């Protein structure tokens, strides 16, 4: 009787059944890189419950960046039918590859706006950021900062690989020029050297050097000049290049002994991650 009384006093726990809602499977945003004509992006759409009948989710799409549907992107459907017995499906977004070759970026906002089931009260919007393949004219100098473990050079003979580092970057007035400061060029304890990058023409990006002294001990180049200072300058007008997409730089310069003269050999440094 005592056991019966204890069991009889136990509370019955209530079973909470979630409301039937349509949602973006707890995702709120994504990034779509349109790297080829056939590359697409799938946005998952689902329900909080399974049903024994087909259900429809109606979506609306807006673009705060002004991307028109049919010109910059296409959508598989705005009225998605999820079959009976299923609670998850997706819509497909297809960016128009030709529209995103020049660095264009767009944003699409998808909203569950109707259908057979009420929109989720917590996950009814999905923001899709769209952009094309990496564009060499879309330069953020900060991306170049850090170590370049695959640095090689040629000064009358190859040397490397070794480590160089871009320790500082500066955006110059205007949108398409800046400077980078590079340490450990020549792998001999030299002081940092600063170069100017120009991407005004994305197809012809340049790295140029302004003549600089106080670089280091010229004895690291030739024992004859031990204890004297190094000066660097452009070599007969030659310039290097860089790739923001591949994270590479090619530097070209002429080495000299401050106050004495310059060596006649082109010094080339290639930097890669």
N, C-alpha and C positions, 0 to 999 in steps of 0.2 A: 504493500500500500504506500509506503514511503517513497519508493522508486517511482511509482505511478504519479504520485503528487508532484515530485520534482520534474518529471517529464512534461506533465500537464501545464506546468508554469512557464516552460520555455516560450519565448516570443517567436513568432513566425516571421522570418525575414522577408521583406517585400522584394519582389523581382522587378527591377526597373527595365522597361523596354524602351529603347531609344526611339525618338520620333523618326518617321520616314522622311528623309531629306536628300536632296541632290547636292553634291559637293565636288571639289577638285582634289580629292583624296589627301587632304591636309597639306597640299602644296599651294604656295601663294605666288611663286615667281619662277622663271627659268630664263636661260640665255640660249639663243638659237644662232649658231654660226653657219651661215649659208656659204659653204665652201665648194659647192658644185651644183650643177643644175638639178641633180636628182636627190640632193640631201634635204630631208624633211624633218619636222619636229612633231612629236606626238604629245598631246596634252591629255592626261588621264581625267576621266569624269566617272563618277560613281554614285551609288546610293548607300545609305546607312543600313538598309535592309534588303533581303532577297524577296522577290515576288514570284508568283506563279503565272504572271502575265507580262507581256511586253510593256515597257514604260518609255516615255519620251522625255528628253531634256532639251529645252530650247535655250540657245545661247545668243547673246548680242556681243558685238565687237566694236570697239572704238580705238582710235589711234591719236594720242595727244601730239604725235610728231607729224601727223598729216599723211600717213601712208594709206593710199586708196586700195581697197580690195580689187583684185583683178588686174591691177597694174604693178603693185609691189609684192603682193602675196595673194594666195588662194587658200581656202579652207574646205576640207572634205565635206563638211555639212555644218549647218547651224541648228539642225534639228536631229539630234542623235537618238536613235532607238536602241535601247538596251534590252535584249531578249529575256524572256521568262527564265528564271533560274540563275540569272547572272546579276551581279551588282557592280560590275566595273567594265568600262570600255574606254575608248579614246577618240579624239578628233585629230586630224592631221593638218598641219600648217605647212604650206609649200611657198618658200620665198622665191621671188623671181631673180634668179642668179645675176642677170645682166644689170639689174638695178643697184647691186651692192658691190660693184667692182671698184668704186672710187671712194670708199670709206664711209658711205652712208650708213646711218644707224637709225633704227626705228623702234617704237614701243607699241605693242598691242595690248589692250586690256579686255579680257574675256569676262563676261558676267552671265551667270545662270539667271535667266530672266523669266522662265516659265516652263511649262511642260506638265506632266502628270503628277509630279511630286514637287512640294514646296522647296525653294532654294535653301541651302544651309544657312543658319544664322551665324556661322563662324567661318565659313570657307566657300563663299559664293563668287569670289573674284580671283582671277589669275592674270598676272602681268608677264608678258613675254617680251624680252629684249632681243631685237634682231640686228645682226650685223653680218657683213660679208667676210671673206677671208682677210687675213691680216693685210693692211694697206700701209705701204712704206711711207706715205705722207701723213699718217696718223701717229705722230711721234710724241710719246711721253718720255722725256729724258730720264725720269726716275727709274724706268724699266731697265735702263742700261747699267744702273749702279750695281756694284758687287764684284765677285771674283770671276776671273777668266782663266780657268785652269789649263786651257789648250792654247797658250800663247806660243807662237813660233816667230822666228826672225831670220833675216838674211842680211849680213853685212860682209859681203865677200865670201860667204859660206853659211850654211844653215845652222841654227841652234834652236833647241827646244825639244819638247814643250816645257814651259814653266808657267809660273803664276804671276799675273798682273791683276790689278784691282782698280776699278773706277770708284773713287772715294767721294767725289762731289760732282754735281751737275748744276748748271745755271741756265735758266731760260733768258735769252737776251731780248731786248725790245723788238717787238714784232713776233709773229707766230711761228716762224720757220727757221730760226737760228738759236744756237745755244752752245755752251761750252761743257767739256768733260775734263776732269782732272784724273790722271792715270799714274799710279804708283808702280814701281819696280820694273819699269822699262829697262831693258838691257840685262836685267837680273844681276845687278852688281851694286846695289845699294844707292842708286841715283835718287835724287829728289824728284817729287812729282812733276809731270809735264802736262800743260794744259793745251787742249786742241779745240778748235771751233768747228761745230757741225752745222751744215746747211742743208735743208730739205725743201727749199723753195720749189725745186723741180723734183718731185718724188722719184722720177726715173733717172735722175742724175744727182744723187746725194753725195756730198763732199765732206771730207775731213781735212782741215787746213791747220797749219802750224804757224803761229806768230813767233818770231825769233825770241829765244829765251836763254839766259845765262844762269849761272849758279846751280847747274844741274848735278854736278858731282866731280869726282876725281878723274881727270883725263888719263891717269895711269891705268884705268880699267879698260881703256881702248888701246893704248900703246904705252909700254913701260917708259918710253922715251919722255913722256909728258907727265910722269908721276908728280902728284901734288899740285898740278895746275887745274884750272876750272874748265868745264865743258860748256859749250854753247851749242844750241840746236836751232835750225832754221829750215824753211822749205828747200827742197832740192830742185833747182832749175824750174820752179813753178809747178812741180808735180804735186798732186793732191791725192789723198786717200779716199776711202768710201766707208759706208757703214750700212747695216741692215737692222732695223728695229724688229723686224719679224724673225730673223734668224739669230739675233743677238750676237752679231759679229762686227768687228772693226778692222780696217786695214789702214795703217799709218805709214806715211812716207816722209823722210826727213834727211837732212844732211848734218853730220856730226862735225864739231870743230873744237879747237882749243882756243879759249877766250883770249883775244888780243893777238893771236898768232895766225890763224887761218882755218880752213876746213878741209876735211878728207874728201877725196874725189869719188868715193863709193856711195851709192844710194843705200840708205838704211831703211829696210821695210820690216814692219811688225804686223803680224796678223793675230787678232785676238778672237777667241771663241770660248763658249761656256764649257 
